[in-house]
Amino acid sequence: LTLPEIKRVMSFQDSTNELEEFRDLWFFSYLCNGINFRDLLYLQYSNIINGEICFIRAKTARNTKHSKIIHAVITPEMQKIIEKWGNPPKSPETYIFPFATGKENPFERVKLVRDVVTECNQILYKISHKTGIPRVTTYSARHSFATVLKRSGVNISYISESLGHSNLAITENYLASFEAEERKKNSI
């Protein structure tokens, strides 16, 4: 999505808290370097260090020897979302958002993430449909984060670091696939 399209998503209103909550979680994901929802749902207050959310992607932690810590500066918009929808910070182990309990077994974790992503995607589809923007999904946050930075002229090494990629080639391929999609979409 472009910045104007992201603003349209964020300004969309209806009378339900559910829509606002999932819209805001999507925006939080975007602002938090495109964090995926599995990682977002399991963020704890201990992940907040010196005004940044610091985390290791679960996907990366499973697949590489040297996991990178991703740092996302907490913007005022992110702070408002935490204050509005988050759990009170009872302890460092408290999950920021009130979905996970920490008592889930591996199967329950997968189901929780799938259920939240499904519900969020349904809300995002409604927003996309009513605003006339391209279909938005939870994954669109990561894609949009990366492409907005690229189109703004941000150095690819910074984008790579922000996404938690292990090397620049991964980031280059990742961004190239989005540009190819954009060319195909605009050629029709």
C-alpha positions in Angstrom: 0.0 0.0 0.0 1.0 3.6 -0.5 1.1 6.1 2.4 -2.2 7.7 1.3 -3.8 4.2 1.2 -2.5 3.4 4.7 -4.0 6.7 5.9 -7.4 5.6 4.3 -7.2 2.3 6.2 -6.4 4.1 9.5 -9.1 6.8 9.1 -11.8 4.2 8.3 -14.5 4.2 11.0 -17.6 2.3 11.8 -19.4 1.8 15.1 -17.7 -1.4 16.3 -14.8 -1.7 18.7 -13.8 -4.9 16.9 -13.1 -3.1 13.6 -11.1 -0.4 15.4 -9.1 -2.9 17.4 -8.1 -5.1 14.4 -7.5 -2.0 12.3 -5.2 -0.6 15.0 -3.4 -4.0 15.4 -2.7 -4.0 11.7 -1.3 -0.4 11.9 0.8 -1.4 14.9 2.2 -4.3 12.9 3.0 -1.9 10.1 4.7 0.6 12.4 6.6 -2.2 14.2 8.7 -2.9 11.1 5.9 -5.1 9.6 6.0 -7.6 12.5 4.0 -10.7 11.7 1.0 -11.4 13.9 2.5 -14.5 15.5 5.3 -12.3 16.9 2.9 -9.4 17.6 0.6 -11.6 19.7 3.4 -12.9 21.9 5.2 -9.5 22.5 5.7 -8.9 26.2 6.4 -5.8 28.1 10.0 -7.1 28.5 10.3 -6.6 24.8 10.1 -2.8 25.4 13.6 -1.5 26.0 14.6 2.2 25.9 11.5 3.2 23.9 11.9 0.4 21.4 10.2 -2.9 20.8 13.0 -5.4 20.5 12.2 -8.9 19.3 13.5 -11.9 17.3 11.2 -13.2 14.6 9.9 -16.6 15.5 10.5 -17.7 11.9 14.1 -16.6 12.0 14.7 -18.0 15.5 13.7 -21.5 14.2 15.7 -21.4 11.0 19.1 -19.7 11.6 22.0 -20.0 13.9 22.4 -16.3 14.4 19.0 -14.6 15.1 18.9 -10.9 14.6 17.2 -8.7 17.2 14.8 -6.3 15.4 14.4 -2.8 16.9 11.3 -0.8 16.2 11.0 2.7 17.8 7.8 3.1 19.7 6.0 5.9 17.9 3.3 8.0 19.5 0.7 6.1 17.4 2.1 2.8 18.7 2.0 4.0 22.3 -1.7 5.1 21.8 -2.5 1.6 20.5 -0.8 0.0 23.5 -2.7 2.3 25.9 -6.0 1.7 24.1 -5.9 -2.1 23.5 -3.1 -3.5 25.6 -3.0 -5.3 28.9 -1.9 -3.2 31.8 1.9 -3.7 32.3 1.6 -5.9 35.4 5.0 -7.4 34.9 7.7 -7.8 32.2 6.2 -11.2 31.3 2.7 -9.7 30.7 1.8 -9.9 27.0 1.3 -6.5 25.5 -1.9 -7.4 23.8 -4.7 -9.5 25.4 -4.8 -12.5 23.2 -2.2 -14.9 24.4 -2.0 -16.2 28.0 1.3 -18.0 27.8 -0.4 -21.3 28.8 -1.1 -22.3 25.2 0.5 -25.6 24.0 2.0 -25.5 20.5 -1.2 -26.5 18.8 -3.2 -23.9 20.7 -0.6 -21.2 19.8 -1.1 -22.0 16.1 -4.9 -21.9 16.4 -4.8 -18.6 18.3 -2.6 -17.0 15.7 -4.7 -18.4 12.9 -8.0 -17.3 14.5 -6.7 -13.7 15.1 -5.3 -13.4 11.6 -8.5 -14.7 10.1 -10.6 -12.3 12.1 -8.3 -9.4 11.3 -8.2 -10.3 7.6 -12.0 -10.3 7.5 -12.0 -6.8 9.0 -9.3 -5.6 6.6 -11.3 -7.0 3.7 -14.3 -4.9 4.8 -12.1 -1.8 5.0 -10.5 -2.5 1.6 -13.9 -3.0 0.0 -15.5 0.1 1.5 -12.5 2.4 0.8 -11.8 1.0 -2.7 -8.1 0.3 -2.0 -6.4 -3.0 -3.0 -7.1 -6.0 -0.7 -5.3 -5.5 2.7 -4.2 -8.5 4.8 -2.2 -8.9 7.9 0.8 -9.6 5.6 0.2 -6.3 3.8 1.7 -4.5 6.8 5.1 -6.1 6.3 5.0 -5.6 2.5 3.8 -2.0 2.9 6.5 -1.2 5.5 9.2 -2.4 3.2 7.9 -0.8 0.0 7.2 2.6 1.6 10.8 2.7 2.9 12.1 1.7 -0.5 10.0 4.2 -2.4 11.1 6.9 0.1 14.8 6.2 -0.8 15.8 4.5 2.4 19.0 2.6 2.2 18.4 -1.1 1.5 20.7 -2.2 4.3 18.5 -0.3 6.8 15.4 -2.0 5.3 17.1 -5.4 5.6 18.0 -4.8 9.2 14.5 -3.5 10.0 12.9 -6.6 8.5 15.4 -8.9 10.3 16.8 -10.4 7.1 20.1 -12.3 7.4 21.5 -10.6 4.3 20.9 -8.0 1.7 20.2 -10.5 -1.1 17.1 -11.7 0.8 15.9 -8.1 1.0 16.6 -7.4 -2.6 14.6 -10.5 -3.7 11.8 -9.6 -1.3 11.5 -6.1 -2.6 11.9 -7.2 -6.3 9.0 -9.6 -6.0 6.7 -6.7 -4.8 7.9 -4.5 -7.7 7.1 -7.3 -10.1 3.6 -7.6 -8.6 3.1 -3.9 -9.0 4.2 -4.0 -12.7 1.7 -6.8 -13.4 -1.1 -5.0 -11.6 -0.5 -1.8 -13.5 -0.2 -3.4 -16.9 -3.7 -4.7 -16.9 
